[in-house]
């Protein structure tokens, strides 16, 4: 997902950019807007990424049960500072706000404003560093996000994908403390973003928080750890992080800031 402020290797060995059994759109109209051309049964999206073949089922796995894929989205950071949301077919956008104790994403305010003008669901995320105090990181995240105008339905998320050398139990306790702090201060249960493997290892006891899972290999995405379902599936990071949700835009908003 390349969310570090500095270069790093791509997340895990899940190199495939296709998601089998799922498509980008919930409707033929949106599928048409995304589809530029087909190559060997696959769809070349407007963003340039190769997605699974469009089929009438338009399904994704939700705890082993096939559910209709409802909403296509994208997520970005300062690495995509010039991303044009007006030209994007996304129905939701999630943007990096902060990392650690002191890093403010330089593109956050621009992305946040563009998403507000477009009127689609928007969310902000914080990249966790478990070597630091979780309460301090949570407060820093909210201090940056709350400097921008707040809208009902704004999503909040914790990006949990590095250990900083901490143990499983330490990372797990850190995440619980951060999530509880943000919930206590905002009334929102933040989403947990993580790769499938990381969530399965470090995510015990976090199922009360909506899951945003990264899984780039084809096949059914069974929820990791204690989760019974996922809210968002990040299925590709090429050429931009791309996501699908089984929730409608209004259902996604219901997970965000209260009115």
ZIZITA-V71171 format. One record per residue. RES is the residue in one small letter. NEAR is the number of other C-alpha atoms within 8 Angstrom. D_FIRST is the distance of its C-alpha to the first C-alpha in whole Angstrom. Layout:
res = (RES,RES)
near = (NEAR,NEAR)
d_first = (D_FIRST,D_FIRST)
This chain:
res = (x,x,x,x,x,x,x,x,x,x,x,x,x,x,x,x,x,x,x,x,x,x,x,x,x,x,x,x,x,x,x,x,x,x,x,x,x,x,x,x,x,x,x,x,x,x,x,x,x,x,x,x,x,x,x,x,x,x,x,x,x,x,x,x,x,x,x,x,x,x,x,x,x,x,x,x,x,x,x,x,x,x,x,x,x,x,x,x,x,x,x,x,x,x,x,x,x,x,x,x,x,x,x,x,x,x,x,x,x,x,x,x,x,x,x,x,x,x,x,x,x,x,x,x,x,x,x,x,x,x,x,x,x,x,x,x,x,x,x,x,x,x,x,x,x,x,x,x,x,x,x,x,x,x,x,x,x,x,x,x,x,x,x,x,x,x,x,x,x,x,x,x,x,x,x,x,x,x,x,x,x,x,x,x,x,x,x,x,x,x,x,x,x,x,x,x,x,x,x,x,x,x,x,x,x,x,x,x,x,x,x,x,x,x,x,x,x,x,x,x,x,x,x,x,x,x,x,x,x,x,x,x,x,x,x,x,x,x,x,x,x,x,x,x,x,x,x,x,x,x,x,x,x,x,x,x,x,x,x)
near = (6,8,7,8,6,4,6,6,5,7,8,5,5,8,7,8,14,12,13,8,12,10,15,12,12,12,7,7,6,10,12,8,9,12,11,10,7,9,7,4,6,11,14,14,12,9,8,8,11,10,13,12,8,9,6,4,5,13,11,14,12,13,10,8,6,8,9,10,16,12,15,14,13,12,11,14,13,10,5,7,10,4,6,6,10,6,5,7,9,9,10,13,14,12,14,14,14,14,16,11,8,7,8,9,11,7,9,13,8,7,11,11,8,10,13,9,6,8,6,10,14,14,12,13,13,13,13,12,10,14,8,9,8,11,9,9,14,12,10,11,12,9,8,11,9,8,6,8,5,6,7,9,14,13,17,12,12,13,11,10,9,7,10,7,5,9,7,8,7,9,12,11,8,11,11,9,10,12,12,8,11,15,11,8,6,7,9,13,13,14,12,13,13,12,11,11,7,10,13,10,9,10,12,11,6,9,11,7,9,11,13,13,14,11,12,13,11,10,7,9,10,9,12,9,9,10,11,8,9,13,10,11,12,14,15,14,10,9,7,10,13,13,14,14,13,12,11,9,11,7,8,12,13,9,10,14,14,8,5)
d_first = (0,4,6,9,12,12,11,10,9,7,7,10,12,12,12,14,12,15,16,20,22,20,20,19,22,24,27,29,29,25,24,27,25,22,24,25,26,26,26,27,27,23,22,21,19,20,16,17,15,17,17,20,24,25,27,30,28,25,24,21,22,22,24,25,27,26,25,25,22,22,20,17,14,12,9,9,9,12,10,12,15,17,16,19,19,22,22,19,20,18,20,17,15,12,12,11,15,15,14,16,20,20,17,17,15,17,16,16,20,20,17,19,22,21,20,23,26,24,25,22,20,18,16,15,13,13,11,13,15,18,20,21,23,22,24,24,20,21,24,22,19,22,24,21,21,25,25,24,26,26,26,27,24,21,19,17,14,13,10,11,9,12,16,17,20,21,22,21,24,23,19,21,23,21,19,22,24,21,21,25,25,23,25,28,28,26,27,24,22,19,16,14,10,10,9,13,14,13,15,18,18,18,18,22,24,21,22,24,20,19,16,12,11,8,11,11,14,17,20,20,18,20,19,18,21,23,21,24,21,18,18,14,13,9,11,9,6,10,11,9,7,10,12,15,17,21,22,24,23,26,25,21,23,25,23,22,25,29,31)
